[in-house]
Amino acid sequence: MERILAELLEAARRAGVAVREVSLAGPELQARSGLCRLRGALTLFLDPGAPADERLRLLLEALRGLDLDDLYLSPAARSMLEGKGN
């Protein structure tokens, strides 16, 4: 799972998404992981403390809305992105 997660994170970056892995837990912080537009640029916030399966789910959700046809992805990653492997 970690290999697929790393591959999809790299694919997001190659697709022009700024990926920020920051802790989103704290007494005064009420934020969630996810894709947003920040100063006009697509930005994906991921909490590195979240379980790997949750990070993968959020990453797949964000990537499914992007055109990744021109990017190489391993068959396993492509299958997960197409909803066949999760």
SERO-4910 file (N, C-alpha, C, O; in steps of 0.05 Angstrom, whole numbers):
BEGIN
 pado doro    nc1    nc2    nc3   cac1   cac2   cac3    cc1    cc2    cc3    oc1    oc2    oc3
  Met    A     16    -24      0      0      0      0     17     25      0     10     45    -13
  Glu    A     39     25     14     57     48     15     68     55    -12     72     78    -19
  Arg    A     75     34    -28     86     39    -55     65     53    -73     72     71    -87
  Ile    A     40     43    -72     19     55    -88     14     84    -78     10    102    -94
  Leu    A     14     88    -52     10    115    -41     31    134    -51     25    156    -59
  Ala    A     56    125    -50     78    142    -60     76    148    -90     81    170    -99
  Glu    A     68    127   -105     65    131   -134     43    151   -140     46    168   -158
  Leu    A     20    149   -126     -2    167   -131      4    196   -122     -5    215   -134
  Leu    A     19    198   -100     28    225    -91     45    238   -113     42    262   -119
  Glu    A     63    223   -125     80    233   -146     63    240   -171     69    260   -184
  Ala    A     43    224   -177     26    229   -200     10    255   -195      7    271   -214
  Ala    A      2    260   -171    -12    285   -164      6    309   -169     -2    329   -181
  Arg    A     30    306   -160     50    328   -164     55    333   -194     57    356   -203
  Arg    A     58    311   -209     63    314   -238     39    325   -253     42    338   -274
  Ala    A     16    322   -241     -9    333   -253    -13    362   -245    -33    374   -253
  Gly    A      6    373   -230      4    401   -222     -9    407   -196    -15    430   -189
  Val    A    -14    387   -180    -26    390   -154     -4    394   -133     14    378   -131
  Ala    A     -6    416   -118     12    420    -96      3    401    -73    -20    403    -64
  Val    A     21    385    -64     14    366    -42     28    376    -17     52    379    -16
  Arg    A     12    380      4     22    388     30     15    367     51     -8    362     56
  Glu    A     36    356     62     32    336     83     38    350    109     61    354    117
  Val    A     16    358    123     19    373    148      0    361    169    -22    351    162
  Ser    A      8    363    194     -9    353    215    -33    371    218    -31    395    220
  Leu    A    -56    358    217    -81    373    218    -95    369    245   -119    376    248
  Ala    A    -81    359    264    -92    354    291    -81    375    310    -58    383    309
  Gly    A    -99    385    327    -90    404    346   -114    415    361   -137    414    351
  Pro    A   -110    426    385   -132    436    401   -147    459    388   -171    462    392
  Glu    A   -134    476    373   -147    499    361   -150    496    331   -158    515    317
  Leu    A   -143    474    320   -143    470    291   -166    451    284   -168    429    294
  Gln    A   -184    461    266   -206    445    257   -204    443    227   -218    458    213
  Ala    A   -187    426    217   -183    423    188   -184    394    181   -179    376    198
  Arg    A   -190    388    156   -191    360    147   -174    358    122   -169    378    108
  Ser    A   -165    334    117   -150    329     93   -168    331     69   -193    327     71
  Gly    A   -157    338     46   -173    340     22   -161    359      1   -141    372      6
  Leu    A   -174    360    -22   -166    377    -44   -180    403    -42   -205    404    -38
  Cys    A   -166    425    -47   -178    451    -47   -163    469    -67   -141    462    -76
  Arg    A   -174    492    -72   -160    511    -89   -149    533    -69   -164    546    -55
  Leu    A   -123    536    -70   -110    555    -52    -95    575    -69    -76    568    -83
  Arg    A   -103    600    -68    -91    621    -84    -91    613   -114    -71    619   -128
  Gly    A   -112    601   -123   -115    594   -151   -103    567   -159   -107    558   -181
  Ala    A    -88    555   -141    -75    529   -148    -88    506   -133    -95    509   -109
  Leu    A    -90    484   -147   -100    460   -133    -80    451   -112    -56    448   -118
  Thr    A    -90    447    -88    -73    438    -66    -86    415    -51   -110    417    -45
  Leu    A    -71    395    -47    -81    372    -32    -68    371     -4    -43    370     -2
  Phe    A    -84    373     16    -73    371     44    -78    343     54   -100    333     52
  Leu    A    -57    331     63    -58    304     75    -45    304    102    -23    315    105
  Asp    A    -58    293    121    -47    291    148    -29    266    149    -39    244    147
  Pro    A     -3    270    153     15    247    154     10    228    177     19    205    177
  Gly    A     -5    237    197    -12    221    220    -36    203    216    -42    186    232
  Ala    A    -50    208    194    -74    192    187    -65    164    178    -43    161    168
  Pro    A    -81    144    182    -74    117    173    -70    117    143    -83    132    128
  Ala    A    -53     99    134    -46     97    105    -71     93     88    -73    104     66
  Asp    A    -89     76     97   -113     71     80   -131     96     78   -143    100     57
  Glu    A   -132    112     98   -147    137     97   -133    157     78   -147    171     62
  Arg    A   -107    159     80    -92    177     62    -95    168     33    -99    184     15
  Leu    A    -95    142     28    -98    131      1   -127    137     -9   -130    145    -32
  Arg    A   -147    134      8   -174    140      0   -177    169     -8   -189    175    -29
  Leu    A   -166    187      8   -168    216      2   -153    223    -24   -162    239    -40
  Leu    A   -130    211    -27   -114    216    -51   -129    206    -76   -129    220    -97
  Leu    A   -140    182    -75   -155    171    -98   -179    189   -104   -185    195   -127
  Glu    A   -193    198    -84   -216    216    -87   -207    242   -102   -221    251   -120
  Ala    A   -185    253    -94   -175    278   -106   -167    273   -135   -172    289   -152
  Leu    A   -153    251   -140   -142    246   -167   -164    238   -187   -160    242   -211
  Arg    A   -186    227   -178   -207    218   -196   -219    242   -211   -231    237   -232
  Gly    A   -216    266   -201   -227    289   -215   -207    301   -235   -214    322   -247
  Leu    A   -184    290   -237   -163    302   -254   -158    285   -279   -164    261   -280
  Asp    A   -148    298   -300   -141    284   -325   -113    273   -322    -93    288   -323
  Leu    A   -111    247   -318    -85    234   -315    -78    215   -338    -60    199   -336
  Asp    A    -93    218   -360    -89    199   -382    -61    200   -393    -51    180   -403
  Asp    A    -47    223   -393    -20    225   -404      2    217   -384     25    217   -392
  Leu    A     -6    211   -360     14    203   -340     16    172   -338     -5    159   -338
  Tyr    A     40    162   -337     43    133   -332     37    127   -303     46    140   -285
  Leu    A     20    107   -300     14     96   -273     16     65   -276      9     54   -296
  Ser    A     26     53   -255     28     24   -256      0     12   -259    -20     26   -252
  Pro    A     -3    -12   -269    -29    -24   -272    -45    -25   -245    -69    -21   -245
  Ala    A    -31    -30   -223    -44    -31   -197    -55     -4   -189    -77     -2   -180
  Ala    A    -39     17   -193    -48     44   -186    -71     53   -205    -90     65   -195
  Arg    A    -69     47   -230    -90     55   -250   -116     41   -242   -137     53   -243
  Ser    A   -114     15   -235   -137      0   -227   -151     12   -203   -175     14   -202
  Met    A   -135     20   -183   -146     32   -159   -160     59   -166   -181     65   -156
  Leu    A   -147     74   -183   -157    100   -191   -184     96   -206   -202    113   -203
  Glu    A   -186     75   -221   -211     70   -236   -232     56   -219   -254     50   -229
  Gly    A   -226     52   -193   -245     40   -175   -247     10   -176   -266     -2   -166
  Lys    A   -228     -3   -189   -228    -32   -192   -213    -46   -170   -216    -70   -165
  Gly    A   -195    -31   -156   -178    -44   -137   -182    -36   -108   -166    -42    -91
  Asn    A   -204    -21   -103   -210    -14    -75   -239    -15    -69   -247     -9    -46
***
